[in-house]
Amino acid sequence: MSTQSSSSLSPMVPTSKGDQKICPELPRDLLPHIMQPQEGTPSNTFTSSELEALRQSLPNAASKEAEKSLTQIVEKISILDPSWSVHPKNNAKGCDKLILESEKEESEPPSWYGAPLLDEKCMNEPRKFREEVRAGRFCEPTNAQCPGFLQCNLVVLPQGQHAFDFLLFCQRNKKACPLIEVCDVGSPHPKGIAKGADLRTDVPKYAIYRNGVLEKEMTDVTDVWPENSVAFLIGCSFSYDGALLDANIPLRSAEQKKNVPMYNTNLKCRSSGSLSGNMVVSMKPISAMDVAKEVEITSKFPHAHGGPVCIGRPESIGIPDLNNPDWGDAIELRPDEIPVFHACGVTPQSILMNSKVPFAITHSAGYMFVSDLPADKVP
């Protein structure tokens, strides 16, 4: 009876003499109840006292072979060993290992379900453009740059309540803030939409806000990037510039080498936590005969603000004077043209200022991040 019970607890293996011995990989059930480990302790981790008691309870524990085998099993994970965090097949420790894994992931094509299938040859244009930006050779507004590729607005906040509130704000205000990508905490790398990109250097110009006030503009924010950053990328209407040009709809701001005009409005956004304020819009002068075509084209890009929020009558959305934009440059409006207003990714800047957020990094109005994604590809 006792032999049968022991056999049910411990696997038996034959020796060279034909008898049996207990395999050193036995369960903790052989230990007295009082010596059982606390709940949550790894099953292959032993304290020194547990190991000694376990050796004494085994019939063949005195044999060197059994002791050596048991020691090898125990050494799989030993929290008493200062080097326990070192993987036996990898000398990289803790965060170093995570960094290596991150770099490996960065060098490999995205493989998760729903990952964009991108043509490496087609991505040369945005990558070369980002290299120019990173080297400081391009510091202009990005309208009409890299036509056919998705451009993004940038917002960077320290991890915490304001970052959560902003995520919720984007979810509640998709017209003004169509969210494209959220980076891992502390990471400046938008792996899902731009391989090898660095958000600290790959935007032509940045704006730094403290307590809701624009402090300064910079072309490199590496030194002020928060260690616990959460970076958000929001679709921009520049993304459909290529589609408009293909339809022979001219871009006045690009023709005149100006930034697009952007205006505060009376269109209230849905608040979220500490964040509240009104929508900002950009304006395109469109020929009366092309307005229907412009609406049709832009409505196919909901991830880049989509169709217009207002056509003509700027005073109906609280814009008193088209010649005095709140951001960007005023542009010519010809007699046969109608002002067409689209939701704008400068809305976050307006919200951050209105809500007096302690610290934030954003793109400077009109200076976007250019991704590897085709503009018509919804992430």
Secondary structure, DSSP 8 states (H G I E B T S, - for coil): -HHHHHHHHS-EEE-TTS-EEE-S---GGGS-GGG---TT--TT---HHHHHHHHHHSTTTTSHHHHHHHHHHHTTS-TTSTTTTS-TT----HHHHHHHHHHHHHHS---STT-----TTTTHHHHHHHHHHHTTS--S--TTSSTTEEEEEEEEEETTHHHHHHHHHHHH-TTT--EEEE--TT----TTTSTT--TTTSSS-EEEEETTEEEEEES--GGG--TTEEEEEEE-GGGGHHHHHHTT---HHHHTT----EEEEEEE---BTTB--EEEEEEEEEEGGGHHHHHHHHTT-GGGT-S-SEES-GGGGT---TTS-SBS------TTEEEEEEE-TTHHHHHHHHHT-SEEEEE-TT--EEEEEETT---
